[in-house]
Amino acid sequence: MNPTSWVMITMSISMSTILITSTTHWLMAWTCLEINTLSMIPIISRTNHPRATEASTKYFLTQTLASITILFAATLNALNTSNWEITLTTEETTMKIITLALMMKMAAAPFHFWLPEVAQGATTLTALTILTWQKIAPLAILLAAHNNTNLTVLNLSAILSILIGGLGGLNQTQLRKLMAYSSIAHTGWILATITLAPNISMLTFMIYTMTTTPILLMFNFSSLTTIKDIGMMWTTSSCLMITSLLTILSLTGLPPLTGFMPKWLILNKMVTFNMTLEATLMAMSSLPSLYLYMRLTYIMAMTMPPHPSPSLMKWRMTHKNHTILSSTLTAMMILLLPLSPTI
């Protein structure tokens, strides 16, 4: 891709997301969402592969459908209340439509169908962008209108997302699809407390992003694409294998790792608001995800696939420039749980 085009696309994605986090007008938010969507299309399809073209088409269609729905609902709200303010959207039906459209943009169940295919058709770093950065814009709009969102819709979507994210990943052998289902499950945890405690939802998203980023960077660094490939990660770098293992366990949400913090806070907050049944369902629905991540760590650390050559160790990579960020984030995701009492 032309360097000038690359700079323009990157700036468009960054600026549109930043503007969405600061705007309070529905038309401005819709415009930024469209710019954000159109800027991602060339990034997804730049590999000139049929799967990349298919992924970019699916991404464009689903995101455009969600944006049109948001524009329709915002216009309907303006006709009824004569205002375009995001924080003053009080029409119940309008807010439900907008919430469902934003859930489609975030790939929350039952509108999750597009994310695994798009993530598989894109490169690893592009999939990382879709799974993390591209969720900021719809999440910012949901946070701005959290006082008027329907709690029942969000809870149903949260429980369904956690369940589908775990069950859908059990049948996958491709790592990008697996991480996409992981994203769907964590989107459910984010949505669970977005009306009760937005700060906990923001913390959950931050920790998810900081955990997923080093995992996908390590997959990209080691050129891993399938589950069977991660069994050979130790031959590339034993330190990389150990850090990846601990980061995946943190993504699982097991104590004493940092990933346990948001789930602990979410379940505690829901029980405080007498939502014990919903909290129990969410905890039980996360068990398939737990099995999924434990299977990854088992393959990574406790199995030894057959070697195609007599050599025990394959050629070690010497490029360590992009492991600094991974190492820093990994250390944070392993050691920050003791800070949770201060939050």
N, C-alpha and C positions, 0 to 999 in steps of 0.2 A: 504494500500500500504506500502511496505517495506520502512523504513525511508531512507535507502541508495539510493533506487531507486527514492524516492521523491526528495532528495537533488540533484541527478544527473539530473533529468528531469528539475527541477527548474533552475539549473545552465545552462543547455543547452538552455532553452528558453531565459534566461536573456542575456547570452553571445552572442548568435546568433543575437539577436536584436541589442545589442550594437555594434557588429562588422559590421552589415549592415549600421548603421548610420555613420560609419567611413571609409568604403571601397569605392573605386572608380573603382573597376574592376568587370565586369559583372559576371565572373565565381565565384568569391568570394561571390558576392551578392546572386547568385543562390544557392550556397552551403549552405549559412546561412539560406536562405528561406526554403530549404529542411530540415535542422536540426530543424528549428523552427516548421515546420509542423509535423514532425515525433514525436517531443517531446510532442505536444499537444494531440496526439491520445490516449495515456494511461490515460491522465488526464480526457478526455471527457468520456472514456469508463470504468472508474474505479468503477462505481456503479453497474456493472454487471446486468444492466436492458436492455431489448430489445430496448427501446427507446434510451438509451445511445449508444448501439452498432450501431443502425441506424444513430444516429447523428455523431458518429466518422467516419463511412463509408462515409457519405455525405461530411463531412469536408475533409477527405483524398482525395476523388476523385476530388472535386472542386479545392482544393489547389494544387494538383499534376498537374491537367490540366493547371492551370495558370502558374505554375513553368516551365512545359515543353514548353509552349508558349514563356515564357521569354527567355529560353535557345535557342530555335529555332531562335527567332528574334535577339538575341545578336550574335549568330553564323553567321547569315545572314549579320548583320552589319559588323562583323569582316572580312568576305569574301570580302565585297565591299570596306571597308575603311581601313582595316589592323590595327584596334585598338579595344581594349576591354574596353576603358574608358567610364564610365557612362556619364560623363559631355561632352564628345565629340561625342555622338551619334546623328549625324546630318541627317541620312537617314529618310525622312519623313514617308515612309511606315513602316519602322522598328519601329520608335517611336510610331506610332499609334497602332501597334500590342502590343508593350510593355505596353503602357498606358491602353489598354483594359484589358490586363492580370492583371495589378496591380489593376485596378478597380474591377476585379473579386475577388482578394484577400481581398480588402477592403469592399466587398459587396455593391458596388455602383450600382445603376440601370443602365442598364437592367440586371446586373449579380448579383442581390440581392437574388435570389430564395433560396439559401442554408442557409442563416443566421437565419431566424426565426425557421426553423426546428432544426438546430443545437443548438440554444440557448434554445429551449424548451426541447430537449433531455438531455442537460447537467444540472448540479446543478447550483444554483444561483451564487456562487462564480466563477465557471468555465465560466459561461456565462459572468460575469463581465470581466474576463480575455480576452475572445474572442472579446468582444465589445470595449475594450480599449487598452490593451497592444498589442494585435495581429495586430492592425492597424498601429503601429509605424513603422514596417519594410517596408511595401509597401509605406507608406507616406514618409519615409526617401528617398527612391529611386525616388519617384516623385519629391520631393524637390530638389534632386541632379541634376535631368535632366529637371527642370522646364523651362529652357530657350528654350528647343527644343520640348516641348510638344505642341500638337495641341489644341488651345484655343476653337475651335468649338466643338470638341469632349467632352472636359471637361465641357463646358457650358451646352450642351445637357444632359449629364449625371447628372450634378448638379440639373438642373430643374426637370428632371425625378425622381431623387432620392428623392428630397423634396416632390414631389407630391405623389409618391408611398409610401414613409414613412408615410405620413399622412393618405392616403386613406386605406392602408393596415392595419393600426392599429385600424381603426374604427370598424372592425368586430371581434376584438380579445377580449377574456376574460382572457387569460393567461398572467400574468404579464411579464414573460420572453420573450414571443413573442412580446408583446407590446413594451418592451424596445429594442428589436431587430429592429423593424420598426422605433423606435426613432433613433437608431444608423444609419439606412439607410438615414433618413432625414438629420441628422447632417453631415453625410459623404458628402452629396450634398453641404452643406454650406462650408465644408472644401475645396472641389474641385473647388468651384466657383472662388476663387482668388489665386489659387496655382501658376498660371503663372504671374498674375498681381502684387500680393503682398504676397510672401511666408510667411512673418512674421505674417500677419493677419491670414493665414491658420494655422500656428503653434499655435497662440493664441487661435483660435477657437477650435482646437483639445484639447489644455490644459484645457480650460474652460469646454468643453464637458466631458472630463475625470474626472475632479474634481467635476462635478455635478452628473454624473452618478454613480460614486463610492459610495458616501454616500446613494444614493437612493437604490441601490441594496444591500448594507450592511444592511440598515434598513429592507428591505424585508427579507433578510436572518435571521436577528436577531429576527424578529417577525414571521418567518415561514409563510410568505405570498406567495401564488402561483397564486391566481385568483383575479379579480377585486372586487368580493364581499367580499373577505377577508379583504381588506383595510378599509372597513367600520367599522371593529372591532378593528382597530389599537389603537383607543383612550382608549379602555379598557385595553390594555397592558401598554401603557404609553402615557399620554396626551402630554407630551413634545416631545416625538418621533413623534407623529402625526403632531404637529405644525411644527417641523423642516422639516419633510418629505413634508408637504404641500408647505412650502416656497421654498424648493429645487426643487420640481416639477414645481412650477411657474417660477423659475429661468431657468429651462430647456426649458420652453415654450418660453422664450425670452421676457418677459414682463418687462417694466421699472417699478420701479427703481431698479430691481434686476440685478445681475452681468451678467446673461445670455443674457441680451439685448445688452451688449457691442459688441460681435463679429458680430451679425447680423447688428447692426448699422454701424460698421466699414466696413463690406463687401458691404452693399448696397451703402454706401457713396463712396467707392473706385470704384465700378462699374459705378456709375453715373459720377464720375470724368473722367473715360475712355470712356464716351459716350456710355455706355451699358445700357441705360435707359430701353429698352424693356426687356432685360434679367433680370434686377433688379426687374422690375414690376412683371414679371412672377414668379420669385422666391418668392417675397413677397406674391403674391396671392396663390401660391402653398402651402405656409406654413399655410394657414388658417385651413385645415383639422387637422393638427397637433395641432394647438391652441385649437380646439374643443376637441380633444382627451385628452389633458392634463387638460383642464377645467373640463371635465367629471370626471377624476380621483380625482381632488380636491373637486368636488361637493360630490362624493360618500364618500370621506374620512372625510369631515368636516360637511356636511349638511344633512346626512342621518343616520338613526339608524336602522340597520337590526334587525330582530327578534332574541331574545336571546333563546338559547336552554335550559337554566336553569333559575331559579328565581333570581339568583345572578346578580347584575348590573355590577360588575367588575370581570373579569376573573383573574386567578392567575397571579400576576405580576412577570416578570422575574427579577432576581437579578444580572445576569451576565452583568456587564457594561464595561467590558474590551474593547470590540470592538466598543463601542459608542464614544470613545474619538476622534478617527480619523474621524468618521462621523460628530461629532459636530463641529470639527475644519473646515472641508471642507464645511459644511453647512453654517457656519458663513461667510466664504470667499465668497461663491457663492451668498450670500444675500447682502453683504455690499461693494463689491469692485467696483461697477459701478462708483463712483466718481473719481477713478484713471484713467478712460479712456482718459481724456484730456492729460495725461502725456505720453501716448503711441504714 
